[in-house]
Amino acid sequence: MFTRLSIPTPFQVGPVNAYLAGRTLVDPGPGSEEAWAALLDGLEARGLGPTDVEQVLVTHPHPDHFGLASRLREAGARVVASPTTADIIADFGARLDYEQSYFVDMFERHGMARETAETVTDLPEVFLKVAPGVETDVLLEDGETIEVADTGVTGEAVQGHAPGETVFTYETDDEKRAIVGDHVLADITPNPLLQPPLPEGSAAGAGASATINGERPRVLPAFNRSLANLRDREFDRFLPGHREEISNPAERIDEILDAHEERTQNVREIVAGGPTTAVEVMEELFSDLPATEYFSGMSEAVGHLDVLDERGEVESREQGGVVVWEVAA
């Protein structure tokens, strides 16, 4: 049903997969001239132009997935996304400001020098060049179905990789399939990146000066639960956001969960050595990690500490204004 279009990105992960069915496009790619040219070539090869695209579905609010949505909307397409994704892609810069203001303080509390934390959180500003804001025309709630090429496609909320993340499930050729964005990838273990708490009165967290509402989401435990749920539903095929299709979804999910569990046990062994900060966990896990990867590294470290904390295997306390972790008594 869906045809894959490979769209180049400026990111280390490489090209993103856009999916075309009829006049519906899922995840059109980043907002760069190179990506736009590749998308136009892909559409033209199928007898279409940008004005022929009627709707754009967005799996999650990362620039390599939604950046070209604004151009397609200007050409006449309607944009379809979850409410949280819609909030973020309307003003990605505001969301980035909010994340920066939160994570500088958080990383410092978890053992990182403030100057380093400021550098790490400033790095994603390069994303703004390929993430123009776009309004969403249809807010797709969890479990709602939308018609794509005479087939019902259901948007289902998942958790872990990004706020507002949605997978699109459908049946075709006697198979149960899903477009899964970056939730499951064929040969990469997706990194559930840290997310700030939702600010008061917002679905997504836009607005740097918003009042923080509640605790930071524990993304890795939520991701593990989300993956297990998808595995148990016995899909026949996944169409991921990067690289090749996944013809054995349950097996691939088990591989990812096993990799997560192995890393979780590595983190427990590190903490067993005595009071340990999240930064020290990161440094033990990844030697010689460049600053460009610190956010991902901290996401891994804190994520696995969250898993252990939920299990009651570790506990945290403040020591000299810094959060340290220990094996629970």
C-alpha positions as a Markdown table, in Angstrom:
| # | Residue | x | y | z |
|---|---|---|---|---|
| 1 | Met | 0.0 | 0.0 | 0.0 |
| 2 | Phe | 2.7 | 2.5 | 1.0 |
| 3 | Thr | 5.7 | 3.2 | -1.2 |
| 4 | Arg | 8.9 | 4.3 | 0.5 |
| 5 | Leu | 10.7 | 7.5 | -0.6 |
| 6 | Ser | 14.2 | 8.0 | 0.7 |
| 7 | Ile | 14.8 | 11.6 | 1.7 |
| 8 | Pro | 18.3 | 12.9 | 2.7 |
| 9 | Thr | 18.8 | 14.5 | 6.1 |
| 10 | Pro | 21.8 | 16.4 | 7.5 |
| 11 | Phe | 21.8 | 14.1 | 10.5 |
| 12 | Gln | 24.1 | 11.2 | 11.4 |
| 13 | Val | 21.2 | 8.7 | 11.1 |
| 14 | Gly | 21.1 | 9.2 | 7.4 |
| 15 | Pro | 18.1 | 9.4 | 5.1 |
| 16 | Val | 14.6 | 9.4 | 6.4 |
| 17 | Asn | 11.8 | 7.2 | 5.0 |
| 18 | Ala | 8.8 | 9.1 | 3.7 |
| 19 | Tyr | 5.8 | 6.9 | 2.8 |
| 20 | Leu | 3.4 | 7.6 | 0.0 |
| 21 | Ala | -0.1 | 6.0 | -0.6 |
| 22 | Gly | -2.4 | 7.6 | -3.1 |
| 23 | Arg | -2.2 | 11.3 | -2.2 |
| 24 | Thr | -1.2 | 10.9 | 1.4 |
| 25 | Leu | 2.4 | 11.4 | 2.5 |
| 26 | Val | 3.8 | 10.3 | 5.9 |
| 27 | Asp | 6.8 | 12.1 | 7.4 |
| 28 | Pro | 8.0 | 14.2 | 4.4 |
| 29 | Gly | 11.5 | 14.8 | 5.6 |
| 30 | Pro | 13.5 | 17.8 | 6.9 |
| 31 | Gly | 13.0 | 21.3 | 5.7 |
| 32 | Ser | 16.1 | 21.6 | 3.5 |
| 33 | Glu | 16.5 | 22.3 | -0.2 |
| 34 | Glu | 18.2 | 18.9 | -0.7 |
| 35 | Ala | 15.3 | 17.1 | 0.9 |
| 36 | Trp | 12.8 | 19.1 | -1.1 |
| 37 | Ala | 14.5 | 18.2 | -4.4 |
| 38 | Ala | 14.5 | 14.6 | -3.5 |
| 39 | Leu | 10.9 | 14.6 | -2.5 |
| 40 | Leu | 9.9 | 16.3 | -5.7 |
| 41 | Asp | 11.9 | 13.7 | -7.7 |
| 42 | Gly | 10.1 | 10.9 | -5.8 |
| 43 | Leu | 6.7 | 12.4 | -6.4 |
| 44 | Glu | 7.4 | 13.1 | -10.1 |
| 45 | Ala | 8.5 | 9.5 | -10.6 |
| 46 | Arg | 5.0 | 8.5 | -9.6 |
| 47 | Gly | 3.2 | 11.1 | -11.7 |
| 48 | Leu | 2.6 | 13.6 | -8.9 |
| 49 | Gly | 3.7 | 17.1 | -7.9 |
| 50 | Pro | 3.5 | 18.8 | -4.5 |
| 51 | Thr | 0.0 | 20.2 | -5.2 |
| 52 | Asp | -1.2 | 16.6 | -5.7 |
| 53 | Val | -0.5 | 15.7 | -2.0 |
| 54 | Glu | -3.7 | 16.1 | -0.1 |
| 55 | Gln | -2.6 | 15.2 | 3.4 |
| 56 | Val | 0.6 | 14.9 | 5.4 |
| 57 | Leu | 0.7 | 12.6 | 8.4 |
| 58 | Val | 3.4 | 13.2 | 11.0 |
| 59 | Thr | 4.6 | 10.3 | 13.3 |
| 60 | His | 6.5 | 12.6 | 15.7 |
| 61 | Pro | 7.9 | 16.1 | 16.1 |
| 62 | His | 11.6 | 15.6 | 15.1 |
| 63 | Pro | 12.8 | 17.9 | 12.3 |
| 64 | Asp | 13.9 | 15.1 | 10.0 |
| 65 | His | 10.3 | 13.8 | 10.0 |
| 66 | Phe | 8.1 | 17.0 | 9.8 |
| 67 | Gly | 10.3 | 19.7 | 8.3 |
| 68 | Leu | 8.8 | 19.8 | 4.8 |
| 69 | Ala | 5.2 | 19.7 | 6.0 |
| 70 | Ser | 5.1 | 23.5 | 5.9 |
| 71 | Arg | 5.9 | 23.6 | 2.1 |
| 72 | Leu | 3.3 | 20.9 | 1.4 |
| 73 | Arg | 0.7 | 22.7 | 3.4 |
| 74 | Glu | 1.4 | 25.9 | 1.5 |
| 75 | Ala | 0.9 | 23.8 | -1.7 |
| 76 | Gly | -2.6 | 22.8 | -0.4 |
| 77 | Ala | -2.1 | 19.7 | 1.8 |
| 78 | Arg | -3.7 | 19.4 | 5.2 |
| 79 | Val | -1.4 | 18.3 | 8.1 |
| 80 | Val | -2.5 | 15.5 | 10.4 |
| 81 | Ala | -0.8 | 14.9 | 13.8 |
| 82 | Ser | -1.4 | 14.1 | 17.4 |
| 83 | Pro | -2.3 | 17.1 | 19.6 |
| 84 | Thr | 1.1 | 17.0 | 21.4 |
| 85 | Thr | 3.0 | 16.8 | 18.1 |
| 86 | Ala | 0.9 | 19.6 | 16.7 |
| 87 | Asp | 1.8 | 21.9 | 19.6 |
| 88 | Ile | 5.5 | 21.3 | 19.1 |
| 89 | Ile | 5.7 | 21.6 | 15.3 |
| 90 | Ala | 3.7 | 24.8 | 15.3 |
| 91 | Asp | 6.7 | 26.5 | 17.0 |
| 92 | Phe | 9.7 | 24.2 | 17.3 |
| 93 | Gly | 11.9 | 27.0 | 18.4 |
| 94 | Ala | 9.7 | 27.6 | 21.5 |
| 95 | Arg | 9.9 | 24.0 | 22.4 |
| 96 | Leu | 13.7 | 24.0 | 22.0 |
| 97 | Asp | 13.9 | 27.1 | 24.2 |
| 98 | Tyr | 11.9 | 25.3 | 26.9 |
| 99 | Glu | 14.0 | 22.2 | 26.7 |
| 100 | Gln | 17.2 | 24.2 | 26.9 |
| 101 | Ser | 16.1 | 26.1 | 30.0 |
| 102 | Tyr | 15.1 | 22.9 | 31.7 |
| 103 | Phe | 18.0 | 20.6 | 30.8 |
| 104 | Val | 20.8 | 23.1 | 31.7 |
| 105 | Asp | 19.7 | 23.0 | 35.3 |
| 106 | Met | 18.9 | 19.3 | 35.3 |
| 107 | Phe | 22.3 | 18.3 | 33.8 |
| 108 | Glu | 24.1 | 20.4 | 36.4 |
| 109 | Arg | 22.1 | 18.8 | 39.2 |
| 110 | His | 23.2 | 15.4 | 37.8 |
| 111 | Gly | 26.9 | 16.2 | 37.9 |
| 112 | Met | 27.7 | 18.1 | 34.7 |
| 113 | Ala | 29.6 | 21.4 | 34.7 |
| 114 | Arg | 27.1 | 24.2 | 33.9 |
| 115 | Glu | 29.2 | 25.5 | 31.1 |
| 116 | Thr | 29.2 | 22.1 | 29.5 |
| 117 | Ala | 25.5 | 21.7 | 30.0 |
| 118 | Glu | 24.9 | 25.0 | 28.3 |
| 119 | Thr | 27.1 | 23.9 | 25.3 |
| 120 | Val | 25.3 | 20.6 | 25.1 |
| 121 | Thr | 21.8 | 22.1 | 25.2 |
| 122 | Asp | 22.7 | 24.8 | 22.6 |
| 123 | Leu | 23.8 | 22.3 | 20.0 |
| 124 | Pro | 20.3 | 21.4 | 18.8 |
| 125 | Glu | 19.8 | 25.0 | 17.6 |
| 126 | Val | 21.1 | 23.9 | 14.2 |
| 127 | Phe | 17.9 | 21.9 | 13.9 |
| 128 | Leu | 15.9 | 25.1 | 13.6 |
| 129 | Lys | 17.1 | 25.6 | 10.0 |
| 130 | Val | 15.2 | 22.5 | 8.9 |
| 131 | Ala | 12.3 | 22.7 | 11.2 |
| 132 | Pro | 10.0 | 25.6 | 10.0 |
| 133 | Gly | 6.8 | 25.9 | 12.0 |
| 134 | Val | 3.6 | 24.4 | 10.6 |
| 135 | Glu | 0.0 | 24.5 | 11.7 |
| 136 | Thr | -1.9 | 21.2 | 12.0 |
| 137 | Asp | -5.3 | 21.0 | 10.3 |
| 138 | Val | -6.5 | 17.7 | 11.8 |
| 139 | Leu | -5.7 | 16.7 | 15.4 |
| 140 | Leu | -5.6 | 12.9 | 15.5 |
| 141 | Glu | -6.5 | 11.5 | 18.9 |
| 142 | Asp | -5.2 | 8.2 | 20.1 |
| 143 | Gly | -7.3 | 5.4 | 18.4 |
| 144 | Glu | -8.9 | 7.6 | 15.7 |
| 145 | Thr | -8.9 | 6.4 | 12.1 |
| 146 | Ile | -8.2 | 8.4 | 8.9 |
| 147 | Glu | -8.8 | 7.3 | 5.3 |
| 148 | Val | -5.7 | 6.8 | 3.2 |
| 149 | Ala | -6.1 | 5.4 | -0.4 |
| 150 | Asp | -9.5 | 3.9 | 0.5 |
| 151 | Thr | -8.0 | 2.1 | 3.6 |
| 152 | Gly | -8.6 | 2.9 | 7.2 |
| 153 | Val | -5.4 | 3.9 | 9.0 |
| 154 | Thr | -5.5 | 4.3 | 12.8 |
| 155 | Gly | -3.3 | 6.6 | 14.7 |
| 156 | Glu | -2.1 | 5.1 | 18.0 |
| 157 | Ala | -0.2 | 6.8 | 20.7 |
| 158 | Val | 3.1 | 5.3 | 21.8 |
| 159 | Gln | 5.7 | 6.5 | 24.3 |
| 160 | Gly | 9.4 | 6.6 | 24.5 |
| 161 | His | 11.2 | 8.1 | 21.5 |
| 162 | Ala | 9.5 | 11.5 | 21.4 |
| 163 | Pro | 6.6 | 13.4 | 22.9 |
| 164 | Gly | 3.3 | 13.0 | 21.0 |
| 165 | Glu | 4.6 | 10.0 | 19.1 |
| 166 | Thr | 2.1 | 8.1 | 16.9 |
| 167 | Val | 2.2 | 4.9 | 14.9 |
| 168 | Phe | -0.1 | 4.4 | 12.0 |
| 169 | Thr | -1.7 | 0.9 | 11.9 |
| 170 | Tyr | -3.6 | -0.7 | 9.0 |
| 171 | Glu | -4.3 | -4.0 | 7.3 |
| 172 | Thr | -3.4 | -4.8 | 3.7 |
| 173 | Asp | -2.6 | -7.9 | 1.6 |
| 174 | Asp | -3.9 | -10.0 | 4.6 |
| 175 | Glu | -1.2 | -8.5 | 6.8 |
| 176 | Lys | -1.3 | -6.4 | 9.9 |
| 177 | Arg | 1.2 | -3.5 | 9.4 |
| 178 | Ala | 2.3 | -0.3 | 11.0 |
| 179 | Ile | 4.3 | 2.8 | 10.1 |
| 180 | Val | 6.3 | 3.1 | 13.3 |
| 181 | Gly | 8.5 | 6.2 | 12.8 |
| 182 | Asp | 11.6 | 5.8 | 15.0 |
| 183 | His | 9.8 | 3.7 | 17.6 |
| 184 | Val | 11.3 | 0.5 | 16.1 |
| 185 | Leu | 14.2 | 0.5 | 13.7 |
| 186 | Ala | 15.7 | -2.5 | 11.9 |
| 187 | Asp | 19.4 | -2.2 | 12.9 |
| 188 | Ile | 19.5 | 0.6 | 15.4 |
| 189 | Thr | 18.4 | 0.5 | 19.0 |
| 190 | Pro | 16.3 | 3.7 | 19.3 |
| 191 | Asn | 17.4 | 6.0 | 22.0 |
| 192 | Pro | 14.5 | 7.4 | 24.0 |
| 193 | Leu | 15.6 | 11.0 | 24.5 |
| 194 | Leu | 15.0 | 12.8 | 27.7 |
| 195 | Gln | 11.9 | 14.9 | 27.8 |
| 196 | Pro | 11.1 | 17.8 | 30.2 |
| 197 | Pro | 7.9 | 17.9 | 32.3 |
| 198 | Leu | 4.8 | 19.3 | 30.6 |
| 199 | Pro | 4.4 | 23.0 | 31.5 |
| 200 | Glu | 1.1 | 24.0 | 33.0 |
| 201 | Gly | -1.6 | 24.5 | 30.4 |
| 202 | Ser | 0.2 | 23.0 | 27.5 |
| 203 | Ala | -0.1 | 19.6 | 25.8 |
| 204 | Ala | 3.4 | 19.6 | 24.5 |
| 205 | Gly | 5.7 | 21.9 | 26.4 |
| 206 | Ala | 6.1 | 24.9 | 24.2 |
| 207 | Gly | 7.1 | 28.1 | 25.7 |
| 208 | Ala | 10.4 | 28.7 | 27.6 |
| 209 | Ser | 8.8 | 30.7 | 30.4 |
| 210 | Ala | 5.9 | 28.3 | 31.1 |
| 211 | Thr | 5.4 | 27.0 | 34.6 |
| 212 | Ile | 6.6 | 23.4 | 35.0 |
| 213 | Asn | 3.7 | 21.0 | 35.7 |
| 214 | Gly | 4.6 | 17.7 | 37.3 |
| 215 | Glu | 7.6 | 15.5 | 37.1 |
| 216 | Arg | 9.9 | 14.7 | 34.3 |
| 217 | Pro | 8.5 | 11.8 | 32.2 |
| 218 | Arg | 10.4 | 8.5 | 32.7 |
| 219 | Val | 10.8 | 7.8 | 29.0 |
| 220 | Leu | 12.8 | 4.5 | 29.0 |
| 221 | Pro | 10.4 | 2.6 | 31.3 |
| 222 | Ala | 7.5 | 3.9 | 29.2 |
| 223 | Phe | 9.3 | 2.9 | 26.0 |
| 224 | Asn | 9.9 | -0.6 | 27.2 |
| 225 | Arg | 6.2 | -1.0 | 28.1 |
| 226 | Ser | 5.2 | 0.5 | 24.7 |
| 227 | Leu | 7.5 | -1.9 | 22.8 |
| 228 | Ala | 6.1 | -4.9 | 24.7 |
| 229 | Asn | 2.6 | -3.9 | 23.9 |
| 230 | Leu | 3.4 | -3.7 | 20.2 |
| 231 | Arg | 5.2 | -7.1 | 20.3 |
| 232 | Asp | 2.2 | -8.8 | 21.8 |
| 233 | Arg | -0.1 | -7.5 | 19.1 |
| 234 | Glu | 1.6 | -9.7 | 16.5 |
| 235 | Phe | 2.1 | -7.3 | 13.6 |
| 236 | Asp | 3.3 | -8.8 | 10.3 |
| 237 | Arg | 5.4 | -5.9 | 9.1 |
| 238 | Phe | 6.7 | -2.5 | 10.3 |
| 239 | Leu | 7.6 | 0.4 | 8.1 |
| 240 | Pro | 10.2 | 2.3 | 10.1 |
| 241 | Gly | 11.4 | 5.9 | 9.8 |
| 242 | His | 14.9 | 4.9 | 8.8 |
| 243 | Arg | 16.5 | 2.1 | 6.8 |
| 244 | Glu | 14.8 | -1.2 | 5.9 |
| 245 | Glu | 11.4 | -2.6 | 6.5 |
| 246 | Ile | 11.0 | -5.0 | 9.4 |
| 247 | Ser | 9.4 | -8.3 | 8.4 |
| 248 | Asn | 9.7 | -9.9 | 11.9 |
| 249 | Pro | 8.4 | -7.2 | 14.3 |
| 250 | Ala | 8.1 | -9.4 | 17.4 |
| 251 | Glu | 11.6 | -10.7 | 17.0 |
| 252 | Arg | 13.1 | -7.3 | 16.4 |
| 253 | Ile | 11.3 | -5.8 | 19.5 |
| 254 | Asp | 12.7 | -8.7 | 21.6 |
| 255 | Glu | 16.2 | -7.8 | 20.4 |
| 256 | Ile | 15.7 | -4.2 | 21.4 |
| 257 | Leu | 14.2 | -5.1 | 24.8 |
| 258 | Asp | 17.1 | -7.5 | 25.4 |
| 259 | Ala | 19.6 | -4.7 | 24.5 |
| 260 | His | 17.9 | -2.4 | 26.9 |
| 261 | Glu | 18.0 | -4.9 | 29.7 |
| 262 | Glu | 21.7 | -5.6 | 29.2 |
| 263 | Arg | 22.4 | -1.9 | 29.4 |
| 264 | Thr | 20.2 | -1.6 | 32.5 |
| 265 | Gln | 22.2 | -4.3 | 34.2 |
| 266 | Asn | 25.5 | -2.6 | 33.2 |
| 267 | Val | 24.2 | 0.6 | 34.9 |
| 268 | Arg | 23.3 | -1.4 | 38.0 |
| 269 | Glu | 26.9 | -2.7 | 38.2 |
| 270 | Ile | 28.2 | 0.9 | 37.9 |
| 271 | Val | 26.0 | 2.1 | 40.7 |
| 272 | Ala | 26.9 | -0.8 | 42.9 |
| 273 | Gly | 30.4 | 0.7 | 43.2 |
| 274 | Gly | 29.2 | 3.5 | 45.4 |
| 275 | Pro | 27.3 | 6.8 | 45.2 |
| 276 | Thr | 27.3 | 7.7 | 41.4 |
| 277 | Thr | 26.0 | 10.6 | 39.4 |
| 278 | Ala | 24.3 | 10.2 | 36.1 |
| 279 | Val | 27.3 | 11.9 | 34.4 |
| 280 | Glu | 29.6 | 9.3 | 35.9 |
| 281 | Val | 27.3 | 6.6 | 34.6 |
| 282 | Met | 27.4 | 8.1 | 31.1 |
| 283 | Glu | 31.2 | 8.3 | 31.2 |
| 284 | Glu | 31.4 | 4.6 | 32.3 |
| 285 | Leu | 29.1 | 3.5 | 29.6 |
| 286 | Phe | 30.7 | 5.6 | 26.8 |
| 287 | Ser | 34.3 | 6.4 | 26.9 |
| 288 | Asp | 35.6 | 9.4 | 24.9 |
| 289 | Leu | 32.0 | 10.5 | 24.1 |
| 290 | Pro | 32.1 | 13.8 | 22.1 |
| 291 | Ala | 30.0 | 16.7 | 23.4 |
| 292 | Thr | 27.7 | 16.4 | 20.4 |
| 293 | Glu | 26.5 | 13.1 | 21.8 |
| 294 | Tyr | 26.2 | 14.1 | 25.5 |
| 295 | Phe | 22.4 | 14.6 | 25.3 |
| 296 | Ser | 22.0 | 11.1 | 23.9 |
| 297 | Gly | 24.5 | 9.8 | 26.5 |
| 298 | Met | 22.6 | 11.4 | 29.4 |
| 299 | Ser | 19.3 | 10.1 | 28.0 |
| 300 | Glu | 20.8 | 6.6 | 28.2 |
| 301 | Ala | 22.2 | 7.0 | 31.7 |
| 302 | Val | 19.2 | 8.6 | 33.2 |
| 303 | Gly | 16.8 | 6.3 | 31.4 |
| 304 | His | 18.4 | 3.2 | 32.8 |
| 305 | Leu | 18.6 | 4.7 | 36.2 |
| 306 | Asp | 14.8 | 5.4 | 35.9 |
| 307 | Val | 14.2 | 1.7 | 35.1 |
| 308 | Leu | 16.2 | 0.6 | 38.1 |
| 309 | Asp | 14.5 | 3.1 | 40.3 |
| 310 | Glu | 11.0 | 1.9 | 39.2 |
| 311 | Arg | 12.1 | -1.6 | 40.1 |
| 312 | Gly | 13.2 | -0.4 | 43.5 |
| 313 | Glu | 16.8 | -1.5 | 42.8 |
| 314 | Val | 18.4 | 1.9 | 43.1 |
| 315 | Glu | 17.6 | 5.1 | 44.9 |
| 316 | Ser | 18.7 | 8.7 | 44.6 |
| 317 | Arg | 19.6 | 11.4 | 47.1 |
| 318 | Glu | 21.3 | 14.8 | 47.0 |
| 319 | Gln | 24.9 | 15.1 | 48.0 |
| 320 | Gly | 26.3 | 18.6 | 48.0 |
| 321 | Gly | 23.6 | 19.8 | 45.7 |
| 322 | Val | 24.2 | 17.0 | 43.2 |
| 323 | Val | 22.0 | 14.0 | 42.7 |
| 324 | Val | 23.7 | 10.7 | 43.3 |
| 325 | Trp | 22.5 | 7.1 | 42.9 |
| 326 | Glu | 23.1 | 4.1 | 45.1 |
| 327 | Val | 21.9 | 0.5 | 45.2 |
| 328 | Ala | 18.7 | 0.4 | 47.3 |
| 329 | Ala | 19.2 | -1.0 | 50.8 |
